[in-house]
Amino acid sequence: MTLTPRLDLRTAQSLTMTPRLRQAIGLLQMPAAELEAAVAEELEKNPFLERESDDSPTESEPLEDSDFIGREEMPSLLDGGEEAPLDTNDEPTEDSFYEQAADGEPQAFDFMDSWSGAGAKGAADDDFSAIDLCEARADSLEKHLTDKIFAAFDDGEDRETALQVLEKMDESGYVATPLTERQEALLPRLQSLAPTGVFARDLAECLALQLKELDRFDPAMETMLNHLDLVALREYKKLSKLCGVDESDVADMVAEIRRLNPKPAADFAPTPAMAVVPDVLLRRDKAGNFIVELNQAALPRVLINRVYAAEITAVAGCDKQAKKFLNEHLSNAAFLIKALNQRAETILKVAAEIVERQRDFFIKGAAGLKPMVLKDIAEAVELHESTVSRATQQKYIATPVGTFELKYFFSQSVGGEGDYSGQAVKSRIKALIDNEKPDAVLSDEALVVLLKSEGVDIARRTVAKYRESMGLPTSARRKRDKRLILGRK
């Protein structure tokens, strides 16, 4: 057999990661806050986009024909001149939208590339006031202590040395790095500054400074602070012998330590917690049926201003550069609107299926959570698993029992006769531990026996892992704690 070179022609389909496909995927996986900032960024860059509510007429205003010009959500491009190529999926269906996004023109669509993720200034907010800019803000720890140092140290060299120590302080208020001899000499004066406990070199010294201020620092307490590892392990018998006090006194000393502040600098300029904006709302009607709705407040609604586009077209005339600018920005605006609509529909469809499958959770709580994986939802709504993953990542649903990330409802099945999810088993383990009697504390082995009697086939290591993930101590620690509580009573 002779081997000879030859050329073959084959056809194959492949998905190309075009700028538009990248944008569609990016919009789907964005949380609500990032989406709002990204759309605001695009509103600044694209002159043909506007918010739906910017100039929309109210019900009390007379409606004229001109009010409707240029306000179609999916307009065709202007007549005359070159038509901008729109994407071909006029009736996209879920996954096909993200796939067909690759069929558009591979033009430079810089919406996703140029957006940095930082907040952008969008349309004017009627509720915004200049007074908001004047809101009082808490001093930072550095500013607070700098003012204290300037007030406490008159000598210039001492003040400079104290500021050098301040530079070595971490965000909790500790100075863990080595100090020079001069810095060590100034340390007691620095430790006398408020808040008490700052400039400590470790946790024990931080707690000791606070106890001294309360006049509660005695030899027994000093010994306990030198054995904080035993406090963490709740080895109260050993601490009783070391400190020379009985176990009830040890319990009182531990309670006093717990009232102290291990991070004295934590109250200064705290990082503001990001508000969770639910993408989906769940409510029950009078008949008890669950109603799943999109949160309209979390949906950026934008339109194409065709009036302005017509004016630009008239001015552009035969200028090729102007026509190119017009066509590209109109095409990008139309695709952005379609991508936002498709994102909302996908999230709503996935959320509705999750609610349908997890009805017991919204009635019974965590114990009613059923095992469910991405594949289950993907098959039910005819989407790819990756699409479902993007539609549930950092997307939240507000329900009568709380606000949850959609990812929360996914968990693997735990073996057994029943249909139990990992979250449901965790809930049951916590309930068993919360209801245990002081003289019958349940070990992990005992929990396994009880769970198996209820049809949950689970290993002891799994029980231990679930217990630790919920922050529940071992049976030995729980037994010591309950014994101390009974002894103090």
N, C-alpha and C positions, 0 to 999 in steps of 0.2 A: 504493500500500500504506500503510495507516494503522498507526502505532505506538501501541499501547495498553498500559498497565501491567497486569500479572497476577501471580498468586502460584502457584508450582509447589511441590509436595511431593516431595522426593527422599530416598531412603534410601542411606546410605553407611556403610562400616565404617572406623573410624579407631582408632589406638592412642593411648590417653591415658596420660600419665606420672603415674600415681597414686603415692601414697606406697609402696604395696606393690610396685609394679613397680620403683620406684626402689630399694627395699631389695633386691629379688631381683637386680637388675643389679649393685648395689654389692657384694653378697656374692660374686658370681661373680668379679668383677675384683680382689677383695682378695687380697693375698699371705697366706701362712699366719700370720705374726706378727700382722698387723693383724686378721685374722679372729678369732684367739684373744682379742685385746684387746676387740674389738667384742662378741663373745659374752659375755665376762666382764662387760662393761658392761650388757648386757641381762639377765644373770642377777641383777645387783644391783637392777635396776628392776622386773623381773617376778617377783612372789612365787610364781607357779605353775610356774616353770621350775626345774629342778635338773640338775646333771650326772649322767650315767648311772652313774658310779662312786661317787657320794657315799655312798649307802646300799645299794648292790647287794649281795645276799647272796653269799657265797663258796660254793664247792662243798662245803666241809666243814660249812657251817651248815645246819640243818634248814630246809626250805622250808615255809612255811605259806601258807594262802590269802591272808592279809593281806599277804604279801610281794609279791603280784602286783597288788594293788589300786593303781590309779593309775600303773601303769608301762607302759601301752601307748604306743608311739611316736606313733601317730596316733589319739588317742582321740576319740570323739564327745563332744559337750558334755553337760553334766549334764541329767538329766531334771528336768522341772518348771521353772516360770518361763519367761522369754523365752530362746529359743535364740540364741546368738551366730552371726552369719552367717559361715560359713567360705567360703573360695574354692571355686569350683565345679569346679576341675580335679582330681578325685579320682585320675585316672590321667594325670598330665601327661606329655607327650612332648617332651623337650628344649626347642626354641624355643617350643613352645606354652605351656610353663610360664611363661616370661618374658612372653609375650603375654597369657596368661590372668590373670597377676597383676594386670592392670588391671581385671579383671572384679569384683574384691572390693569391699567397702564402702570408699568414700573417706574412712575415718576417720583420725583423727590418729594416725599410726604414727610415733613420734618416734625410733625406734631409729637410723636413719641420720642424722637431722638433729641429734640431740643428741650423738652420738659424735664426739669431736674428733680421734681418731686417736692420742691418747696412751694409754699402757698403763693398764689398769684392774685393780683387785684383784678376782680371781675367787675360786673356791673354794680352800679351804686346800690347800696342797701338803705332802704327808707328808714330802718330802725337804727341805723348807725348814728352815733352822735360823737362830736368832738370831745365830749366829756369822757368817753371811753378811753381816749388817749391819755387822760390825766389820772387814770386810776392809780391809787397808791400801791406801790409794790414793796414787798418785804426786802430789807437789806440783805445783801449776801453776807456770808460768814466772814469773808475777807474784809469787806468794808466795815462790818461791825467791830471786828477785832483790831483793825487798823486804827479806828477811832479810839478804842480802849487803850491801845499801846501809846498813842500820842498823848493821851490824858494821864497815863500812869508813869511814863518815863520822861523825865526832864532832860537828862543827859543825852546829847546827840549820838554818842557812840553806843550807849545802851539801847537807845531807840532803834538804831540801825541793826544791831544784833538781834533784837526782838523781832524785827520785821523779817530777818533772815530765817528765824525759827518758824515764823508764820508761813513762809514760802514752802516749808517742808511738811506742813500739816495736810492730811488727806481730808476727804469730804466728810468723814465721820467725826473729825476733830482730834485724831491721834497724830502723834509725831513718832513714827516708827523708824526713821532713818537716824544714823549716829549723829551726835552733836559734838561741837567743839567744847573745850573746857569753859570758855567764856559763855557759850550758849547754855551749858549745863548750870552755870552759876545763876543765870537769869530765869531758869525754868520755874522755880517756886513762885516767883512773882507773876510769871505768865499764867501759871495754873490757878492763881487767885482771881483771874478775870472771869467774868460771866460770859457764857453759861458754865457753871461748875462742871468740871470734867474734861474741858478742852486742854490741849497740850499734854495729855496723858500719853505714856509710851505703850501702854497695853490696856486691856479691858480691866484687869484687876486694879491697876492704879487709877483708872477712870472712876470705878465704883468706890474706891477708897476715898477719893477726893470728895465725892458726894456724901459719903457716910460721915466724914469728918465735919462737913458743914452742918449736918444734922445732929452732930454730937452722938453718933451711934457707932463710932469706930473704936472697938475694944479688942483685947487680945484674941478673944474667941472669934470675932468677926474677921480679924486679920488672918487667922489660921484658915478660916473658910475661904477667904479670897485667894489664898495660896493654893487651894485645892478645888478650883472651879470645875475641874474635870470630874471630880466626884459629885459635885452638885448637878452637873449635866446628866450623870448616870443615876442620880437619885440614890446614891449609896449613903443613906442617912445614918446607918449604924456605924459605919467607918468614920463619918464626920462627927458623930456624937463622941466617939472615943478621942479623936484628934483634938476637938475643940474643948473637951472636958465639960460638956453639957448634955442634958438628956435629949431624946429625940423630939419631944414637943418643942424645946427651945430651938433645935435645929430647923424644925418646920417654920417657926416664926422668923428666924434669921433668913431662911431662903425666901420667904414671902416678902421680907423687907428688901432684899436684894432685887427681887423681881419688880419692885415699884420704882427702881432707879432707872435712869436713862443711859443705856449702853452706847448710844450715839448722840452725844450732846449737841452736835452740829447739825443734826438732821432737820431741825425746825427752821433753819435759815434758808430762804429762797428755795422752797421745795419745787421739784419739777412738776408742773401742772399735769394732772391726769387727763389724758385724751378722752373726750366724750365719745361714747359708742353710738353711732348713728345706725339704727336698724334699717335694713334694706327692705324687709318684709314685715307686715303686721298680721297678727293672728288674733281673731276674735270669735266669739260664739254668738249666734243669733238666738232669738227667743225659743226656737225649737231645739236648741242645743247643738246645732250643726257648726262645724268649724269653717270659718271664712278666712281665706288667705288673700291678702291684698298687698300691692306694692306701696311702699311709703313714698307718697308723692313729694314730700319735702326733701327726700334724698335723691331725687331724679332731676338732673340738669336738663331743662327743656330749651332747646335752641331752634331757631328757624332761619331760613334764608331770606334776606331782604332783597326781593327781586326788583323793587322800585329803584334802589340804589344801583343794583347791577345794570338795569336798563339805562340809567343815567351815565354810568361809566362806559357802557357800550356805545352810546351816542357820541360821547366825547372821544373815545378811542379811534373811531373811524376805521381806517385801514392800517393802523399801526400794528405790526405783527407782534411786537413785544407786549403791547397793551392787551391784545387779544389772548396771547399766551398766558399772561398774568390772570386775566379774567377767567379763562377756561379752567386753569389749574385750581384756582381758589374756589370756584363754584363746584367743581367736581369733588374737591376735598370736603367742602361743606356738606354736600349731599351725602357723601359716604359717612361722614361723622354722624349725621343725624340718623342714618340707617343703622349704623353700628350701635348707637345708644339705644335705639328702639329694640334691636335684637338682644342686646345685653339685658335689658329689663325683662323681656319675654322669657329669656333663658333662665334667669334667676327665679322668676315667678313659677315657671313650670317645674323646676327642680324643687323649690321650696314646697309647692303644693303636694308633690309626690312624697316628700319626706314627712309632711304632716299626716298624710293619709296612712303611711306605714307606721308612724309612731303615735297614733291616737291615744294609746294607753298611757303614754308618758304624760300627756297634757291633762289626764284625768287622775292617774295614780301617783305621778311623780317619777323619780329615778327608778323605782322598782318596776315600773312598767315599760322601761326602755328595751326595745328588742334589738337583737344583733342585726346589723345592716352594714354593707360595704358599698363602695362606689359602684361596683359592677351591678348591684341590684337596681340602683336608681338609673344608671346609664341604660340598662336594658329596658326599663319601664318607660322612660321618656325618649328612647331612641337617640341617645347621644353617646359620644365617646367618653370613656372614663376620664380622660384628661380635661374634657370640657366641663364635666360635672365637678371635678376637683377645683377648677378655676372659678366655677360659679358658686362654690361654697366656702372657699378660702377667704377669711376676713369679711364674710357677709353675715349679717346678724338678723335674727328674727325676734321681734318683741311679742311676747305671749302673756296671757293672764298669770302665768307662774314665773315670769322672769324673762330676761333677754339672753339669748344663747347664740353662739356662733353655729352656723349650719353644720360645721365639721363636728360639733359636739355629738350629733346624733349618729355618727358612724362608729361602730365598735365590732370587734370580732365576737363570734359565738363561743361561749364556754361549754365544753362537752357535758352531756347529761341527757336525761329523758326529756326535760323541758327545753323551752326556747329562751335561753338566758344570755344577755349581753354582759360584757365586762362591767359596764356602769351599773347595771342592775345588781350584779353580784357584790360590787363594792358597797352599794347602798345597803344590801342585806347584812354584810359583815359589820358595817358601822352600827346598824340597828341592834345586832346581837351583842356587840361590845357595850353599847350605851345602856342596854337593859340587863347586863350581867350583875349578879349579886356580889357584895364585898367578900363573902366567904366562898364564892364559887367563880373565881376569875377564869375566863376561857382562854386556854392556850391555843396556838395555831392548829395543833392536832385536833383539839376539841371543836374548833370552828369547822374543820374539814368534815368531821363526823356529822355535825348538825346540818351542814350544807348538803352532804350526800343524802341525808335522810329526807331532804326536801327536793331531791332529784337533780342536784347540781354536782356533777362529777368534776372535782377540782383537786389539784395537788397542793400539798402543804406549802411548797415554795411560792406558788401563785397566790395563796392566801397571804403569806408574809409580804409579798411584793405589793399587793393591793393595800394591805394595812399600812405599810410604810409610805405609800404614795398619798394616803389620806392623813399622814402625820399622827397616826395612832401608835402609842408606845407598845412595847412588848408586854406580855402577861406579867412578867416579873416586876416591871416598873409600875404597871397598873395596880398590882397587889400591894406594893409598898405605899403608893399614894393613897389607896383606899384605907390601908391600915393606919396611916398617919391621920387621915381625916377623922376616922372613928376614934382614935386616941385623943385628938384635940376636943372632940365633943364630950 
